[in-house]
Amino acid sequence: MGLGVTASEIIWGLLTDKLGEKKVLILGLWSSAIAYALIAISLTPEASSGGVKYLHLGTALAITGAFSGSISSSSGRTVMSWFDDSERGFAISVRQTAIPVGRAIGTGLLP
């Protein structure tokens, strides 16, 4: 997934400049949700009749990561525009830690 985020970051940045933060964030999040749903429906051991095809799963996760890349560009720009210079450091640090903390919580809750 990190490969997809890395490959799409510049594209999402350009789209954020042209369309605005809110539209890009909504587009990226809905695209990610649809991609995750498709992965759950078709690329899990329960859904695959011939077993999991790891190349297909890896490609799907990279594409989903590319959709998720919208979060970095649009939320970074939003923080820069919403907060004053004296508040940006804390706001950026909360933004940066939200994803790893969310992953850790999800890892503990999902199994």
C-alpha positions as CSV (number, residue, x, y, z in Angstrom):
1,M,0.0,0.0,0.0
2,G,2.9,2.3,0.7
3,L,4.0,1.9,-2.9
4,G,0.7,3.1,-4.1
5,V,0.7,6.1,-1.8
6,T,4.2,7.1,-2.9
7,A,3.4,6.7,-6.6
8,S,0.2,8.8,-6.4
9,E,1.3,11.6,-4.0
10,I,2.2,14.2,-6.7
11,I,-1.0,13.5,-8.7
12,W,-3.1,14.0,-5.5
13,G,-1.2,17.2,-4.8
14,L,-2.0,18.6,-8.2
15,L,-5.7,17.6,-7.9
16,T,-5.8,19.3,-4.5
17,D,-4.5,22.5,-6.1
18,K,-7.1,22.3,-8.9
19,L,-10.2,20.9,-7.1
20,G,-9.7,21.9,-3.5
21,E,-9.1,19.9,-0.3
22,K,-12.7,18.8,0.4
23,K,-13.4,17.3,-3.1
24,V,-10.1,15.5,-3.2
25,L,-10.5,14.1,0.2
26,I,-14.0,12.9,-0.5
27,L,-13.0,11.4,-3.9
28,G,-10.0,9.6,-2.4
29,L,-11.8,8.2,0.6
30,W,-14.8,6.9,-1.4
31,S,-12.4,5.4,-3.9
32,S,-10.5,3.7,-1.1
33,A,-13.7,2.4,0.5
34,I,-14.9,0.9,-2.8
35,A,-11.5,-0.7,-3.5
36,Y,-11.4,-2.2,0.0
37,A,-15.0,-3.5,-0.4
38,L,-14.0,-5.1,-3.8
39,I,-10.9,-6.7,-2.2
40,A,-13.1,-8.1,0.6
41,I,-15.6,-9.5,-1.8
42,S,-13.3,-11.0,-4.3
43,L,-9.7,-11.4,-3.0
44,T,-10.1,-13.1,0.4
45,P,-9.7,-16.8,1.0
46,E,-13.4,-17.2,1.6
47,A,-14.4,-15.5,-1.6
48,S,-11.7,-17.0,-3.9
49,S,-12.6,-20.5,-5.2
50,G,-9.1,-21.2,-6.6
51,G,-7.3,-19.7,-3.6
52,V,-5.9,-16.3,-3.1
53,K,-3.9,-15.0,-6.0
54,Y,-1.2,-13.0,-4.2
55,L,-0.2,-11.0,-7.3
56,H,-3.8,-9.8,-7.7
57,L,-4.1,-9.0,-4.0
58,G,-0.8,-7.1,-4.0
59,T,-1.9,-5.1,-7.1
60,A,-5.2,-4.3,-5.6
61,L,-3.6,-3.2,-2.3
62,A,-1.2,-0.9,-4.3
63,I,-4.2,0.6,-6.1
64,T,-6.0,1.1,-2.9
65,G,-2.9,2.7,-1.4
66,A,-2.9,5.1,-4.4
67,F,-6.5,6.1,-3.6
68,S,-5.5,6.6,0.1
69,G,-2.8,9.0,-0.9
70,S,-5.3,11.7,-1.2
71,I,-5.4,12.0,2.6
72,S,-1.9,13.2,2.9
73,S,-2.1,16.0,0.3
74,S,-5.6,17.3,1.1
75,S,-5.3,17.1,4.9
76,G,-1.8,18.7,4.9
77,R,-3.1,21.7,3.0
78,T,-6.2,21.9,5.2
79,V,-4.0,22.1,8.3
80,M,-1.9,24.8,6.8
81,S,-4.9,26.9,5.9
82,W,-7.0,26.3,9.1
83,F,-4.4,26.9,11.8
84,D,-2.2,29.9,12.6
85,D,1.6,29.7,12.8
86,S,1.5,29.2,16.5
87,E,-0.9,26.2,16.3
88,R,0.4,24.4,13.2
89,G,3.0,22.3,14.9
90,F,0.6,20.6,17.2
91,A,-2.0,20.2,14.4
92,I,0.5,18.6,12.0
93,S,1.7,16.2,14.8
94,V,-1.9,15.1,15.5
95,R,-2.5,14.6,11.8
96,Q,0.7,12.6,11.4
97,T,0.0,10.3,14.4
98,A,-3.6,9.7,13.6
99,I,-3.0,7.1,10.9
100,P,-0.5,4.9,12.9
101,V,-2.7,5.2,16.0
102,G,-5.7,4.2,14.0
103,R,-3.9,1.2,12.6
104,A,-2.8,0.1,16.0
105,I,-6.4,0.4,17.3
106,G,-7.8,-1.5,14.3
107,T,-5.2,-4.2,14.7
108,G,-6.3,-4.7,18.3
109,L,-10.0,-4.6,17.6
110,L,-10.3,-6.6,14.3
111,P,-9.0,-10.0,15.3
